[in-house]
Amino acid sequence: MRAHPVPTLLVSTKLRPSHAPSPLVATMNERRRRIKPLLATPPPPNPNPNLKNSTVPSIPTRRSLPLGDGAAPAPAHGGAWEPLPLPRSELSLPLTLPTGQTFRWRRTSPGLFTGVVGPHLVSLSHLPDDPRGGVAFLLHGGGGGAAASAAARAAVADYLNVGVSLAELWRGFAAADPRFAELAETLGGGARVLRQDPVECLFQFLCSSNNNIGRIEKMVGVLSSFGNYLGSVGGFDFHEFPSIDRLSLVSESELRETGFGYRAKYIVGTAKALLAKPGGGAEWLSSLRRLDLDEVIDALCTLPGVGPKVAACVALFSLDQHHAIPVDTHVWQIATRYFIPELAGKSLTPKLCSRVADAFVTKFGKYAGWAQNVLFIGELSSQKVILSSANNTADKKESTKRKRGGNNIVVAAALCGE
Protein backbone atom coordinates (compact mmCIF):
# COMPACT_ATOMS: atom_id res chain seq x y z
CA MET A 1 0.00 0.00 0.00
CA ARG A 2 1.31 3.40 -0.90
CA ALA A 3 1.48 6.10 1.75
CA HIS A 4 0.75 9.53 0.32
CA PRO A 5 1.60 12.90 1.89
CA VAL A 6 -1.13 14.24 4.11
CA PRO A 7 -2.91 17.10 2.33
CA THR A 8 -3.11 20.27 4.41
CA LEU A 9 -6.66 21.36 5.17
CA LEU A 10 -7.08 24.97 4.13
CA VAL A 11 -9.04 27.39 6.27
CA SER A 12 -10.68 30.20 4.33
CA THR A 13 -9.70 33.75 5.27
CA LYS A 14 -12.83 35.18 3.59
CA LEU A 15 -14.49 37.75 5.84
CA ARG A 16 -18.07 37.40 6.95
CA PRO A 17 -20.64 40.14 6.25
CA SER A 18 -20.32 43.19 8.46
CA HIS A 19 -23.51 42.47 10.41
CA ALA A 20 -23.02 40.92 13.82
CA PRO A 21 -23.09 37.08 13.79
CA SER A 22 -25.48 35.06 15.87
CA PRO A 23 -24.19 33.67 19.21
CA LEU A 24 -23.94 30.18 17.69
CA VAL A 25 -22.02 31.42 14.67
CA ALA A 26 -19.77 33.47 16.95
CA THR A 27 -19.07 30.35 18.99
CA MET A 28 -18.28 28.36 15.85
CA ASN A 29 -16.01 31.14 14.61
CA GLU A 30 -14.11 31.10 17.88
CA ARG A 31 -13.71 27.33 17.72
CA ARG A 32 -12.54 27.54 14.12
CA ARG A 33 -9.97 30.14 15.18
CA ARG A 34 -8.68 27.79 17.88
CA ILE A 35 -8.47 24.77 15.56
CA LYS A 36 -6.89 26.62 12.63
CA PRO A 37 -3.30 25.89 13.80
CA LEU A 38 -4.22 22.20 14.12
CA LEU A 39 -5.45 22.12 10.53
CA ALA A 40 -2.37 23.86 9.19
CA THR A 41 0.33 21.85 10.94
CA PRO A 42 0.10 18.83 13.26
CA PRO A 43 1.22 19.62 16.82
CA PRO A 44 4.40 18.04 18.16
CA PRO A 45 4.03 14.72 19.98
CA ASN A 46 4.64 16.24 23.42
CA PRO A 47 4.74 20.04 23.33
CA ASN A 48 4.04 20.59 27.02
CA PRO A 49 7.37 20.72 28.89
CA ASN A 50 5.58 20.39 32.21
CA LEU A 51 4.32 16.96 31.20
CA LYS A 52 7.54 15.74 29.60
CA ASN A 53 9.45 14.87 32.73
CA SER A 54 6.54 14.11 35.02
CA THR A 55 6.02 10.42 35.61
CA VAL A 56 3.69 8.00 37.31
CA PRO A 57 5.82 5.49 39.26
CA SER A 58 3.68 2.53 38.24
CA ILE A 59 4.16 3.25 34.51
CA PRO A 60 7.90 3.56 33.78
CA THR A 61 9.69 3.03 30.51
CA ARG A 62 9.30 -0.35 28.86
CA ARG A 63 10.78 -0.81 25.42
CA SER A 64 9.23 -4.22 24.88
CA LEU A 65 5.76 -2.69 24.49
CA PRO A 66 4.98 -1.44 20.96
CA LEU A 67 4.99 2.37 20.93
CA GLY A 68 5.16 2.29 24.72
CA ASP A 69 8.78 3.16 25.32
CA GLY A 70 8.14 6.16 27.53
CA ALA A 71 6.80 7.11 30.92
CA ALA A 72 3.25 8.33 31.32
CA PRO A 73 2.78 11.93 32.43
CA ALA A 74 1.12 12.96 35.62
CA PRO A 75 -2.60 13.69 35.27
CA ALA A 76 -3.32 17.21 34.07
CA HIS A 77 -6.35 17.71 36.30
CA GLY A 78 -5.85 15.48 39.30
CA GLY A 79 -7.15 11.94 39.54
CA ALA A 80 -5.36 8.64 39.83
CA TRP A 81 -4.50 5.78 37.51
CA GLU A 82 -6.80 2.78 37.85
CA PRO A 83 -6.03 -0.66 36.42
CA LEU A 84 -8.40 -2.36 34.00
CA PRO A 85 -8.79 -6.16 34.07
CA LEU A 86 -7.29 -6.58 30.59
CA PRO A 87 -3.89 -8.23 30.00
CA ARG A 88 -1.83 -7.36 26.93
CA SER A 89 -3.23 -10.42 25.15
CA GLU A 90 -6.72 -8.91 25.48
CA LEU A 91 -5.89 -5.27 24.69
CA SER A 92 -2.98 -3.74 22.84
CA LEU A 93 -3.50 0.01 22.67
CA PRO A 94 -1.25 0.51 19.59
CA LEU A 95 -3.09 -2.27 17.74
CA THR A 96 -6.55 -0.99 18.67
CA LEU A 97 -6.72 2.81 18.86
CA PRO A 98 -4.65 4.13 15.89
CA THR A 99 -5.55 1.51 13.28
CA GLY A 100 -8.47 3.09 11.45
CA GLN A 101 -11.59 2.18 13.42
CA THR A 102 -11.64 5.50 15.30
CA PHE A 103 -9.92 8.83 14.67
CA ARG A 104 -10.25 10.64 17.99
CA TRP A 105 -7.35 9.32 20.09
CA ARG A 106 -4.05 11.16 20.38
CA ARG A 107 -0.62 10.07 21.61
CA THR A 108 -0.21 12.73 24.28
CA SER A 109 3.07 11.24 25.51
CA PRO A 110 5.11 8.17 24.53
CA GLY A 111 3.01 5.12 25.28
CA LEU A 112 0.04 7.23 26.38
CA PHE A 113 -3.23 7.51 24.46
CA THR A 114 -5.78 10.18 25.37
CA GLY A 115 -9.30 10.39 24.02
CA VAL A 116 -12.95 10.96 24.80
CA VAL A 117 -15.44 8.23 25.70
CA GLY A 118 -18.91 9.72 25.97
CA PRO A 119 -18.53 12.75 28.28
CA HIS A 120 -15.29 11.43 29.80
CA LEU A 121 -11.77 12.62 28.95
CA VAL A 122 -9.49 9.66 29.67
CA SER A 123 -5.94 8.47 29.12
CA LEU A 124 -4.93 4.84 28.66
CA SER A 125 -1.49 3.28 29.07
CA HIS A 126 0.03 -0.16 29.41
CA LEU A 127 1.44 -1.09 32.82
CA PRO A 128 5.05 -2.19 32.32
CA ASP A 129 5.32 -3.42 35.92
CA ASP A 130 2.51 -5.88 35.19
CA PRO A 131 4.06 -9.04 33.70
CA ARG A 132 0.86 -9.49 31.71
CA GLY A 133 1.18 -6.00 30.19
CA GLY A 134 -2.12 -4.81 31.61
CA VAL A 135 -3.77 -1.44 31.02
CA ALA A 136 -4.61 1.45 33.33
CA PHE A 137 -6.91 4.39 32.72
CA LEU A 138 -6.93 7.93 34.06
CA LEU A 139 -10.00 10.16 34.24
CA HIS A 140 -9.08 13.80 33.65
CA GLY A 141 -11.12 16.40 35.49
CA GLY A 142 -12.73 13.73 37.63
CA GLY A 143 -14.17 16.15 40.18
CA GLY A 144 -17.17 13.92 40.75
CA GLY A 145 -15.19 11.57 42.97
CA ALA A 146 -15.93 7.86 43.14
CA ALA A 147 -19.21 8.15 41.23
CA ALA A 148 -17.55 9.90 38.28
CA SER A 149 -14.71 7.39 38.27
CA ALA A 150 -17.14 4.47 38.31
CA ALA A 151 -19.14 5.96 35.44
CA ALA A 152 -15.98 6.51 33.40
CA ARG A 153 -14.78 2.97 34.11
CA ALA A 154 -18.10 1.53 32.93
CA ALA A 155 -18.06 3.68 29.80
CA VAL A 156 -14.48 2.68 28.95
CA ALA A 157 -15.25 -1.00 29.51
CA ASP A 158 -18.24 -0.80 27.17
CA TYR A 159 -16.20 1.13 24.60
CA LEU A 160 -13.47 -1.52 24.68
CA ASN A 161 -15.96 -4.37 24.23
CA VAL A 162 -14.56 -6.14 27.29
CA GLY A 163 -17.36 -8.71 27.23
CA VAL A 164 -15.68 -10.39 24.27
CA SER A 165 -12.80 -12.78 25.08
CA LEU A 166 -10.13 -11.99 22.53
CA ALA A 167 -7.85 -14.88 23.46
CA GLU A 168 -10.63 -17.37 22.87
CA LEU A 169 -11.50 -15.84 19.50
CA TRP A 170 -7.90 -15.75 18.35
CA ARG A 171 -7.36 -19.42 19.13
CA GLY A 172 -10.26 -20.29 16.86
CA PHE A 173 -9.17 -17.89 14.13
CA ALA A 174 -5.59 -19.20 14.17
CA ALA A 175 -6.82 -22.77 13.88
CA ALA A 176 -8.95 -21.80 10.89
CA ASP A 177 -6.40 -19.81 8.90
CA PRO A 178 -2.59 -20.01 8.51
CA ARG A 179 -2.22 -16.29 7.75
CA PHE A 180 -4.08 -15.35 10.93
CA ALA A 181 -1.95 -17.83 12.89
CA GLU A 182 1.18 -16.11 11.53
CA LEU A 183 -0.05 -12.67 12.60
CA ALA A 184 -1.19 -13.97 15.98
CA GLU A 185 2.29 -15.30 16.64
CA THR A 186 3.84 -11.96 15.70
CA LEU A 187 1.38 -9.64 17.42
CA GLY A 188 0.75 -11.67 20.55
CA GLY A 189 -2.91 -10.65 20.71
CA GLY A 190 -4.65 -7.49 21.78
CA ALA A 191 -6.18 -6.04 18.58
CA ARG A 192 -9.76 -5.42 19.68
CA VAL A 193 -12.82 -4.14 17.83
CA LEU A 194 -14.28 -1.14 19.63
CA ARG A 195 -17.94 -0.54 20.52
CA GLN A 196 -18.23 3.15 19.76
CA ASP A 197 -21.15 5.50 20.11
CA PRO A 198 -23.08 5.06 16.83
CA VAL A 199 -23.48 8.80 16.19
CA GLU A 200 -19.78 9.46 16.66
CA CYS A 201 -18.79 6.44 14.58
CA LEU A 202 -21.12 7.35 11.70
CA PHE A 203 -19.87 10.91 11.33
CA GLN A 204 -16.25 9.80 11.59
CA PHE A 205 -16.66 7.43 8.66
CA LEU A 206 -18.50 10.03 6.61
CA CYS A 207 -15.15 11.84 6.74
CA SER A 208 -13.23 8.77 5.57
CA SER A 209 -14.26 8.65 1.92
CA ASN A 210 -11.12 8.45 -0.28
CA ASN A 211 -9.08 9.93 2.52
CA ASN A 212 -6.06 9.19 4.71
CA ILE A 213 -5.98 8.84 8.47
CA GLY A 214 -4.09 12.06 9.17
CA ARG A 215 -6.59 14.15 7.22
CA ILE A 216 -9.58 12.25 8.63
CA GLU A 217 -8.33 12.99 12.15
CA LYS A 218 -8.24 16.70 11.34
CA MET A 219 -11.76 16.65 9.92
CA VAL A 220 -13.10 14.72 12.89
CA GLY A 221 -11.33 17.24 15.12
CA VAL A 222 -13.28 20.02 13.43
CA LEU A 223 -16.59 18.22 14.04
CA SER A 224 -15.63 17.45 17.63
CA SER A 225 -14.86 21.11 18.30
CA PHE A 226 -18.60 21.86 18.12
CA GLY A 227 -19.10 19.72 21.24
CA ASN A 228 -18.46 20.57 24.87
CA TYR A 229 -14.82 21.38 25.66
CA LEU A 230 -13.41 18.88 28.18
CA GLY A 231 -9.80 19.95 28.60
CA SER A 232 -6.30 19.91 27.15
CA VAL A 233 -3.72 17.14 27.56
CA GLY A 234 -0.25 17.15 26.06
CA GLY A 235 -1.04 20.20 23.95
CA PHE A 236 -4.20 18.70 22.42
CA ASP A 237 -7.70 20.05 23.04
CA PHE A 238 -10.46 17.49 23.60
CA HIS A 239 -14.23 17.84 23.19
CA GLU A 240 -17.24 15.67 23.79
CA PHE A 241 -18.61 14.66 20.40
CA PRO A 242 -21.47 17.03 19.50
CA SER A 243 -25.10 15.97 19.46
CA ILE A 244 -27.00 15.56 16.20
CA ASP A 245 -28.96 18.69 17.08
CA ARG A 246 -25.72 20.66 17.29
CA LEU A 247 -24.31 19.18 14.08
CA SER A 248 -27.52 20.04 12.22
CA LEU A 249 -26.78 23.75 12.83
CA VAL A 250 -23.44 23.59 11.02
CA SER A 251 -23.65 24.78 7.42
CA GLU A 252 -22.15 23.12 4.38
CA SER A 253 -20.22 26.29 3.56
CA GLU A 254 -18.60 26.35 7.01
CA LEU A 255 -17.39 22.78 6.57
CA ARG A 256 -16.12 23.47 3.07
CA GLU A 257 -14.14 26.42 4.43
CA THR A 258 -12.33 24.03 6.77
CA GLY A 259 -11.44 21.56 4.01
CA PHE A 260 -14.21 18.95 3.96
CA GLY A 261 -14.83 19.31 0.23
CA TYR A 262 -17.69 17.22 -1.15
CA ARG A 263 -18.03 15.45 2.22
CA ALA A 264 -19.53 18.62 3.71
CA LYS A 265 -22.91 18.01 2.08
CA TYR A 266 -22.99 14.46 3.46
CA ILE A 267 -22.30 15.65 7.00
CA VAL A 268 -25.04 18.28 6.82
CA GLY A 269 -27.48 16.03 4.99
CA THR A 270 -27.01 13.10 7.36
CA ALA A 271 -27.46 15.29 10.44
CA LYS A 272 -30.76 16.60 9.10
CA ALA A 273 -31.89 13.14 7.98
CA LEU A 274 -31.20 11.73 11.44
CA LEU A 275 -33.23 14.46 13.11
CA ALA A 276 -36.24 13.32 11.09
CA LYS A 277 -35.96 9.71 12.27
CA PRO A 278 -38.57 8.40 14.75
CA GLY A 279 -37.46 9.10 18.30
CA GLY A 280 -34.50 11.15 17.15
CA GLY A 281 -31.36 10.12 15.32
CA ALA A 282 -29.35 8.82 18.28
CA GLU A 283 -32.16 6.56 19.42
CA TRP A 284 -32.74 5.34 15.87
CA LEU A 285 -29.08 4.48 15.36
CA SER A 286 -28.88 2.62 18.69
CA SER A 287 -32.00 0.64 17.77
CA LEU A 288 -30.12 -0.83 14.80
CA ARG A 289 -28.15 -2.96 17.26
CA ARG A 290 -31.24 -5.15 17.55
CA LEU A 291 -31.52 -5.86 13.81
CA ASP A 292 -29.87 -8.36 11.48
CA LEU A 293 -26.83 -7.19 9.52
CA ASP A 294 -28.61 -6.91 6.16
CA GLU A 295 -31.29 -4.73 7.75
CA VAL A 296 -28.64 -2.56 9.40
CA ILE A 297 -26.79 -2.01 6.11
CA ASP A 298 -30.01 -1.18 4.27
CA ALA A 299 -31.08 1.28 6.98
CA LEU A 300 -27.72 3.08 7.09
CA CYS A 301 -27.58 3.33 3.30
CA THR A 302 -30.69 5.54 3.36
CA LEU A 303 -28.49 8.31 4.82
CA PRO A 304 -26.70 10.80 2.53
CA GLY A 305 -23.17 9.72 1.68
CA VAL A 306 -23.47 6.26 3.23
CA GLY A 307 -22.76 3.31 0.96
CA PRO A 308 -22.15 -0.37 1.75
CA LYS A 309 -18.55 0.11 2.92
CA VAL A 310 -19.22 3.00 5.33
CA ALA A 311 -22.33 1.17 6.54
CA ALA A 312 -20.30 -1.97 7.23
CA CYS A 313 -17.71 0.06 9.18
CA VAL A 314 -20.41 1.64 11.34
CA ALA A 315 -22.10 -1.73 11.81
CA LEU A 316 -18.88 -3.44 12.91
CA PHE A 317 -17.40 -0.67 15.06
CA SER A 318 -20.56 0.55 16.82
CA LEU A 319 -23.64 -1.61 16.22
CA ASP A 320 -22.62 -5.06 17.51
CA GLN A 321 -22.56 -6.57 14.00
CA HIS A 322 -19.45 -8.63 14.66
CA HIS A 323 -19.52 -10.38 11.29
CA ALA A 324 -19.76 -7.18 9.22
CA ILE A 325 -16.95 -7.01 6.64
CA PRO A 326 -16.06 -3.56 5.22
CA VAL A 327 -14.68 -4.36 1.76
CA ASP A 328 -12.06 -1.99 0.37
CA THR A 329 -8.90 -2.50 -1.66
CA HIS A 330 -7.00 -3.93 1.32
CA VAL A 331 -9.69 -6.46 2.17
CA TRP A 332 -10.11 -7.37 -1.50
CA GLN A 333 -6.37 -8.08 -1.73
CA ILE A 334 -6.47 -10.17 1.44
CA ALA A 335 -9.42 -12.18 0.17
CA THR A 336 -7.95 -12.90 -3.26
CA ARG A 337 -4.53 -13.71 -1.83
CA TYR A 338 -5.63 -16.12 0.90
CA PHE A 339 -9.29 -17.17 0.56
CA ILE A 340 -10.57 -16.87 -3.03
CA PRO A 341 -7.47 -16.74 -5.25
CA GLU A 342 -9.53 -17.64 -8.31
CA LEU A 343 -10.85 -14.05 -8.25
CA ALA A 344 -7.42 -12.42 -8.40
CA GLY A 345 -7.19 -9.99 -11.29
CA LYS A 346 -10.93 -9.51 -11.60
CA SER A 347 -12.67 -6.18 -11.20
CA LEU A 348 -14.52 -5.86 -7.92
CA THR A 349 -18.28 -5.52 -8.28
CA PRO A 350 -21.06 -5.30 -5.66
CA LYS A 351 -21.75 -8.99 -6.26
CA LEU A 352 -18.11 -9.87 -5.63
CA CYS A 353 -18.13 -7.68 -2.52
CA SER A 354 -20.81 -9.95 -1.12
CA ARG A 355 -18.71 -12.96 -2.06
CA VAL A 356 -15.71 -11.51 -0.23
CA ALA A 357 -17.78 -10.93 2.90
CA ASP A 358 -19.19 -14.45 2.66
CA ALA A 359 -15.66 -15.87 2.37
CA PHE A 360 -14.63 -14.20 5.64
CA VAL A 361 -17.76 -15.36 7.45
CA THR A 362 -17.34 -18.91 6.14
CA LYS A 363 -13.73 -18.94 7.35
CA PHE A 364 -14.10 -17.19 10.72
CA GLY A 365 -17.75 -17.41 11.76
CA LYS A 366 -19.95 -14.92 13.59
CA TYR A 367 -16.98 -12.80 14.73
CA ALA A 368 -15.46 -12.62 11.25
CA GLY A 369 -15.20 -8.83 11.48
CA TRP A 370 -12.73 -9.18 14.36
CA ALA A 371 -10.55 -11.52 12.30
CA GLN A 372 -10.76 -9.22 9.29
CA ASN A 373 -9.62 -6.33 11.49
CA VAL A 374 -6.41 -8.17 12.40
CA LEU A 375 -5.72 -9.16 8.79
CA PHE A 376 -6.31 -5.53 7.77
CA ILE A 377 -3.81 -4.32 10.40
CA GLY A 378 -1.27 -6.72 8.95
CA GLU A 379 -1.57 -4.96 5.58
CA LEU A 380 -1.02 -1.41 6.85
CA SER A 381 2.45 -0.08 6.14
CA SER A 382 2.15 2.08 9.26
CA GLN A 383 1.90 -1.06 11.37
CA LYS A 384 5.13 -2.65 10.14
CA VAL A 385 7.03 -0.97 12.98
CA ILE A 386 4.48 -2.28 15.46
CA LEU A 387 4.85 -5.77 14.05
CA SER A 388 8.63 -5.49 14.29
CA SER A 389 8.51 -3.91 17.73
CA ALA A 390 6.44 -6.80 19.00
CA ASN A 391 9.49 -8.95 18.29
CA ASN A 392 11.91 -6.28 19.57
CA THR A 393 13.50 -5.86 16.13
CA ALA A 394 12.56 -2.27 15.25
CA ASP A 395 15.56 0.01 14.92
CA LYS A 396 15.81 3.76 15.39
CA LYS A 397 15.45 4.52 11.68
CA GLU A 398 12.15 2.66 11.51
CA SER A 399 10.94 4.45 14.63
CA THR A 400 11.83 7.84 13.18
CA LYS A 401 10.05 6.98 9.95
CA ARG A 402 6.93 6.01 11.88
CA LYS A 403 6.94 9.21 13.88
CA ARG A 404 7.28 11.37 10.78
CA GLY A 405 4.99 9.48 8.46
CA GLY A 406 2.74 7.33 10.59
CA ASN A 407 -0.39 9.33 9.77
CA ASN A 408 0.00 8.99 6.01
CA ILE A 409 -2.15 5.89 5.99
CA VAL A 410 -4.50 5.87 3.05
CA VAL A 411 -8.02 4.73 3.78
CA ALA A 412 -8.58 3.03 0.47
CA ALA A 413 -11.42 3.91 -1.83
CA ALA A 414 -14.34 1.62 -1.20
CA LEU A 415 -14.61 -0.37 -4.39
CA CYS A 416 -18.09 -1.49 -3.39
CA GLY A 417 -19.21 2.11 -2.89
CA GLU A 418 -18.71 4.27 0.16
FENKAZI-V802413 format. One record per pair of residues at least 24 apart in sequence whose ideal C-beta (glycine too) atoms are under 7 Angstrom apart, sorted by sequence separation. I is the first residue (numbers start at 1). J is the second residue. If there is no record, write none. Layout:
i = (I/I)
j = (J/J)
//
This chain:
i = (166/226/247/248/332/335/339/382/11/56/296/331/66/166/327/67/244/248/382/11/66/293/327/380/9/122/244/273/289/293/327/93/161/244/273/288/289/293/325/8/120/160/161/325/93/161/270/122/160/161/270/120/159/269/270/325/73/159/222/269/72/118/158/159/244/88/117/244/266/323/70/72/73/117/266/70/72/69/70/200/219/331/334/69/93/117/199/68/323/325/67/83/88/91/197/203/322/323/325/87/88/199/308/322/323/324/331/334/65/87/88/323/330/87/322/325/86/322/86/330/84/83/84/84/72/83/84/316/82/209/81/82/207/81/206/51/68/79/79/206/65/79/206/45/46/65/75/77/79/353/76/77/78/203/206/75/59/62/350/82/348/59/60/65/348/58/59/91/58/82/86/90/59/89/90/89/118/199/330/199/202/329/332/328/329/328/199/328/329/198/328/198/327/141/327/141/140/95/101/102/101/140/96/102/95/96/95/96/92/92/96/89/90/91/92/206/88/89/90/88/89/91/103/88/102/206/205/309/307/309/205/308/309/310/121/205/308/309/103/121/123/307/307/202/100/103/201/305/103/116/104/198/201/103/121/201/114/104/114/198/119/196/197/198/114/116/196/116/193/194/195/114/116/193/108/109/116/108/108/106/77/76/76/179/193/193/39/38/193/191/38/51/191/35/48/177/191/35/48/176/46/47/176/35/173/180/183/43/183/43/214/31/180/213/214/31/180/183/216/179/212/213/212/28/169/173/212/213/212/187/211/169/186/188/34/187/208/210/186/186/6/9/4/6/7/6/9/209/101/39/39/24/28/32/12/11/11/9/10/9/99/99/95/99/95/94/100/100/67/66/66/66/64/1/1/3/1/1/6/3/6/5/4/3/3/4/3/2/1)
j = (190/250/271/272/356/359/363/406/36/81/321/356/92/192/353/94/271/275/409/39/94/321/356/409/39/152/274/303/319/323/357/124/192/275/304/319/320/324/356/40/152/192/193/357/126/194/303/156/194/195/304/155/194/304/305/360/109/195/258/305/109/155/195/196/281/126/155/282/304/361/109/111/112/156/305/110/112/110/111/241/260/372/375/111/135/159/241/111/366/368/111/127/132/135/241/247/366/367/369/132/133/244/353/367/368/369/376/379/111/133/134/369/376/134/369/372/134/370/135/379/134/134/135/136/125/136/137/369/136/263/136/137/263/138/263/109/126/138/139/266/126/140/267/107/109/128/138/140/142/416/140/141/142/267/270/140/125/128/416/149/415/127/128/133/416/127/128/160/129/153/162/166/136/166/167/167/197/281/412/282/285/412/415/412/413/413/285/414/415/285/415/286/415/230/416/231/231/187/193/194/194/233/190/196/190/191/191/192/189/190/194/188/189/190/191/305/188/189/190/189/190/192/204/190/204/310/310/414/414/416/313/416/417/418/230/314/417/418/213/231/233/417/418/314/213/216/314/418/217/230/220/314/317/220/238/318/233/224/234/318/240/317/318/319/236/238/318/239/316/317/318/238/240/317/233/234/241/234/236/236/231/231/233/338/369/370/218/218/373/373/221/234/374/221/234/363/377/222/235/363/234/235/364/225/364/371/374/235/375/236/407/225/374/407/408/226/375/378/411/375/408/409/409/226/367/371/410/411/411/387/411/370/387/390/237/390/411/413/390/391/212/215/212/214/215/215/218/418/317/258/259/249/254/258/257/257/258/258/259/259/377/380/377/383/386/386/409/411/386/386/389/390/392/330/379/381/380/381/407/405/408/408/408/408/409/410/410/410/410)
//
